[in-house]
Each structure stands twice: as C-alpha cells, then as structure tokens.
Amino acid sequence: MAKIRPKSLGKVTQLRLTPELYERLRAGGLTTGDGGYQQTCQRILACVRTTTGQPIASVTDRDLTGLRGYAGRHDGGGWQDWARAVLQHNGL
C-alpha cells in the first residue's frame, strides 16, 4: 500500500464521491499495482471517510494535480474515466 503523506504537507481538498465512484475505487482495479495512478488511488482510498452516507476523500494537492493531469489526457480508460467523473462530480 502506498505511503500516506501527512495532511500538513500541503493543501487538502475534500472531494465528494458518488456511491458508484467509491465502489469502483474500492473494487481494487484502480488500486492494484505499483504504477503512478495506482499509488494515487491507494492514497485517495486510504483517506476516504463516509459522512452521513456520503463518501468524502481528503486529497492532497499532489494527488489532485495527478487527477487533473490524467483526466486531461485524450485517451480513454478506466483510470482516466474515473478521474474525469470525480472531477466533474465536484465541479472541478
């Protein structure tokens, strides 16, 4: 599992996840392996808390930048589509 950076090392953004987005993250396909996006997903998953049934991820600037970078690519795929959906759901 990827090391989680302390929140004191940068701004943290709260991202709301739909139940479907949370389930895709938890299912393992996005977090399995040692690649860059898998480590990002592992860190995001480790920081998800459920408040009144709403999954909320505390995402560092580094990981938010990664989400934006992957979402901005023109190629499709599970990770890129998931990142786009998360950003769109949060109006980013």
N, C-alpha and C positions, 0 to 999 in steps of 0.2 A: 504494500500500500504506500502511496506517495506521502511524503512528509508534509504535514500541515504547517504553514507559516503562521506565526502569531499575528493576530489582528493589528498589533501595534506597529507593524512594519508597512503600513500604507492604508489608504482609504479602503473601507469596506462598503460594498453596495449590496443592498438587500434585493434579491430577485425572487419574485413570486413564480412558482411552478404550478402548472395545472396537474391534476392527478395523473393524467396520461404522460406528461413530460417527466414527472417524478418517477413513474413506473418504468419508463424507458431507461432512465438513468440507473435505477436500482436493478434492472434486469441483468446487468453485467456486460452487455455487448459494448457499451461505451467506456467501461472502466477496466476491461480485461486487456492486459498487455503493458508494455513499458514505453510506448510511444508518447509523444508530446501531448496529444489530445486525450489519451487515456489517463495520463497523470493529472491533467486539468480536471477531467471528470471525476477522478478519485477524490481530489481536493474539494470539489464542489459538493459531491455526495457526502463527504465527511462533515460538511458544515451545514447540512440541511436540518432545519428544525420545523416541526409541524405546530402551527399555532391555529387554534380553532379549526382544525381540519385543512388548513392551507399550508402546503409545504413552502418554506422560505429558505433560500440559500444565501448565506453570507459570503459574498465573492470578493476577493481582493482585486485591486486594480490590475495586477498582473494577469489574473485569470479572466477578468472582464475584457482586457485588451486581446487576450487569446481568443475568447468567444467572438469578438467583433472581427478579428482577422480571419478566422475560419469561416464565419458567416459571410464575409465579403468576397470569398472566392466564388468563381463562377461554376466550379464543378459541384455536382451533387453527391450526396452520400449520407449515410446515417448520422454521422457526427455533424456535418455542415448543416443538414436539415434540422437537427435537434437544436443547434446553436441559433439558427435563424428563428426558429419557433420560440425559443426562450426570450430572445431579444425583442421580437415582435410582441409577445405577450406582455412585456414590461415597457413597451413604448420606447425602446432604445434603438 
